[in-house]
Amino acid sequence: MTKSSSLDLRRRVARFVEAGHSCHEAARHFEVSVAFVVRLMAAYRTTGSLAAKPEGGWRYSKLDPHRDFLLRRVTEKDDITMPQLAAELAALGTTVTPASISHWFIRQGYSFKKNAAGQRTRTLRRAPSPRALAHEASAPHASGAAPARVSG
């Protein structure tokens, strides 16, 4: 992220432009970009201030007002999916994507659902390879008996 320009430079640029020079002349004279001068002057004419906008800080989420609803629905139905939650919120008048609901839960300190083995509960995205199937077929059965062989 870039660092904002000093208030002193902003004042000098604004005085230079107010004295009748163009934004392009000011950019060349102070060795800054034309876009910086144009944006600075537009903001100055609109707000009357040369101060830089605040950076960082807390961002508002449209899901924050629905915190109680989201937490209640997750506790009521522990296997609810993000698309289902998004559909329920849409019925209430708030349109959000399932991914944004997931990101909101992560920011609130909730983790992904896992099974008893500690693995994420997801389906495979692809079918097992033929090598994996062959290895699985050659493994001994749980009963300890060897698989029956077919003679040809």
N, C-alpha and C positions, 0 to 999 in steps of 0.2 A: 504494500500500500504506500502511496506517495505521501510525502510530508507536505502539509499546507504551507503556503508562502507566508512570510512574516507580515505583520500588520503595517510595519514601516514601508515595506515594498508596495503593499496594496495602496497605502496613502499616496506615495509618490506617483504611482501609475495613474491613480484617479485624478490627481492634480494636473498631471501632464495631459490627460485626455480632456479634462474640464477647461484647460487653457486653450483648447481649439485644435489639438493634434488628433490625428486619426488613431484608431486601434492598432493598425499595422505599424504606424510610426512608433507608437508606444512600445509595441512588442519588440521592434528592432532596437530601440534605444535602451530598454531595460533587459534585453536578452531573455525574454520569456516568450511563450507561445502566443499566437494571435488568439487562440481559443480561450486562454486564460484571461486575456484583457477583455474580450467580448463578454465572457461570463461574469467577470468581476463588475464591469460597468452595468450589465443588465441587472445583477443583484443589487448593486448600489442604487440604481434608479428606482427599483421596486421597493426595497426595504429601507434605504437610507443608511445602511450600515456596511462597513467594509470588513467586518469580522468574519473569520472562516466559520463554516458550519461545524457543529460538533461531530466528532468521529466516535465510532464504537458505541458501547453502551448496550442497554437492554433493548431487544426488539419485541414488539408486540406480536402475539400470535392470535389469529382469529379463533383458535381452539381454546384459549384460556378461559373465556366465559362458559365453555361447555365442560370444564374440568370435572365437576360433580357428576354430570351425565355420563361421561366417558368412563370414569372410574367405577361408577355404579354398574354400567353395562358389562364391564370386564369381570367384575366380581359376580354378577348374576349368571353370566354365561361365559365360563372360562375358555371355551374353545371358539369364541367369536372371531371372525376374521376382520382384517382391516377394510376390505371392500364392503362387508356387512355394516360396519360402523359408519363408513362413508355414506352408505345408502340411508341409514337412520338419521344421520346429521342432515342429509339433503332433504329428508322429509320435514325436518325442523327449520329448514330455510338456510342452512349453512353448507355451501358447496366446497368440498375439499377433496383432494386426492388421497387414496389409501396410503401412499408413501408419506405424505405430510402428517398423517395421523401417527404412523410408525415413528417418524422423526420426533414428533411431539412427545410420545411415550418415552423414547430414549432420553430426551432432554429432561423429562420429569424423574428419571432414575429407574424406570422399569426396563427389564431386559426381555430378550426374545424367549418364547416358550421353549423349554427343552424337555426331553423325556427322562426317564429314570436313569438311563445310562449316561446322561450328560451330553448327548448328541442333539443337535438341532432336529426338530421334527419336520423334515422336508421330504418330499418324494424325489426320486432320482430324476434328473433332467434328461437322461438318455438311458436307453436299454443297456443291460450288461453286455460286455464284449463276449464274442465266442470263446475266447481263451478263459474268461472267468467262468463261463458256463461249463466248459470242459473240465476245469479244475474242480468245480463244485460236484460234477458227476463222478469224478474219480475219488473223491473224499470218502472215507468209511462212513457208514450210516450210524446214526445215534444208538441203535440197538447193539452195535458191535459186530453184527453179522456182515460178511462181505456181500456186496451186491451180486445178484445172480448173473451169470454169464450166459449169453446166448451163443450157441454154436451154429455155425453157418454151414 
